[in-house]
Amino acid sequence: MIRKQVGLRLKELRTQLGISQEKFGLEVGLDRTYISSIEKGKRNVSILNLEKIWKGLNTTPKDFFNSDIFKGDK
């Protein structure tokens, strides 16, 4: 459940910035296929990689998790 939610939130914020998985991956130092697997909820992301993602999205952990995606059964 949480992997799927993190993936949905990452995709939501990344697409709001209007950048591709490939460009985002290059910016944060993670492979495009890794970003894709996170967004699909297939990857258990380490806290260190989450930190890279938050920085790349120009957000904080609090703002990242402050979403309806993390409330209820989505």
C-alpha positions in Angstrom: 0.0 0.0 0.0 2.6 2.6 1.0 4.8 1.8 -2.0 1.9 2.5 -4.3 1.0 5.7 -2.5 4.6 7.0 -2.6 4.7 6.1 -6.3 1.5 8.0 -7.0 2.7 11.0 -5.1 6.0 11.1 -6.9 4.3 10.8 -10.3 1.8 13.5 -9.3 4.5 16.0 -8.3 6.9 15.2 -11.1 4.2 15.6 -13.8 3.1 18.9 -12.2 6.7 20.1 -12.8 6.3 18.9 -16.4 9.4 16.8 -16.5 9.9 13.3 -17.8 11.1 10.3 -15.7 14.3 10.4 -17.7 15.0 14.0 -17.0 14.0 13.7 -13.4 16.2 10.7 -12.9 19.2 12.5 -14.4 18.6 15.5 -12.1 18.4 13.4 -8.9 21.0 10.8 -9.8 18.7 7.9 -10.2 18.0 5.7 -13.2 14.8 6.3 -15.2 13.8 2.6 -14.8 14.2 3.1 -11.0 11.9 6.1 -11.1 9.4 4.1 -13.1 9.4 1.2 -10.7 8.8 3.6 -7.8 5.9 5.2 -9.6 4.4 1.8 -10.3 4.7 0.9 -6.6 7.1 -1.9 -7.3 10.1 -0.5 -5.5 10.8 -0.3 -1.7 12.6 3.1 -1.7 15.3 3.9 0.7 15.2 7.0 2.8 18.3 8.2 1.1 16.7 8.0 -2.3 13.5 9.6 -0.9 15.7 12.5 0.2 17.1 12.8 -3.4 13.5 12.7 -4.7 12.3 15.4 -2.3 15.1 17.7 -3.2 14.5 17.1 -6.9 10.8 17.9 -6.5 11.8 21.0 -4.4 9.5 19.8 -1.6 9.8 18.7 2.0 8.9 15.3 3.5 6.0 17.0 5.3 4.7 18.4 2.0 5.3 15.2 0.1 3.2 13.2 2.6 0.6 15.9 3.0 -1.7 14.6 0.3 -5.0 12.8 0.1 -3.1 9.9 -1.5 -2.0 8.9 1.9 -5.4 9.1 3.5 -7.8 6.1 3.3 -7.7 3.3 0.8 -6.4 4.6 -2.5 
